[in-house]
Amino acid sequence: MGLSSRGRPGERGAATAELALGIPLLVALTAGLVWMLAVGAAQVRVVDASREAARAVARGDDVAAAESVALRIAPEGARVSVVVGDGQVTVTTSARVRAPGGLLSALPGVTVSDEAVALAEES
């Protein structure tokens, strides 16, 4: 005796139910991956901002101008700190990355930061 094309009575609709439960999970997973990519991109921008500001001050540029450069490179809302002393320049940049809206909006944001050190050039 073979099974009919409909399958057993208890299994009807099981594929639809599994699909209905799986789609929100896939959407949440995709949103999480997008957030991780955003955090990675923000980290790269913070590293670049710190490095460029440290180079600028080490070359002899004005500290305020270097901070301005760093803020243009860094993610929105970033904080930049420049310390000059003992023949070196230390720049610390940090920024907060918020979770995307929707399912992940309840999660706390992530703070990315970097510190770059450059030796001051002699004039």
Secondary structure, DSSP 8 states (H G I E B T S, - for coil): ----TT--GGGTTHHHHHHHHHHHHHHHHHHHHHHHHHHHHHHHHHHHHHHHHHHHHHHT--HHHHHHHHHHHS-TT-EEEEEEETTEEEEEEEEEE---SGGGTTS--EEEEEEEEEE----
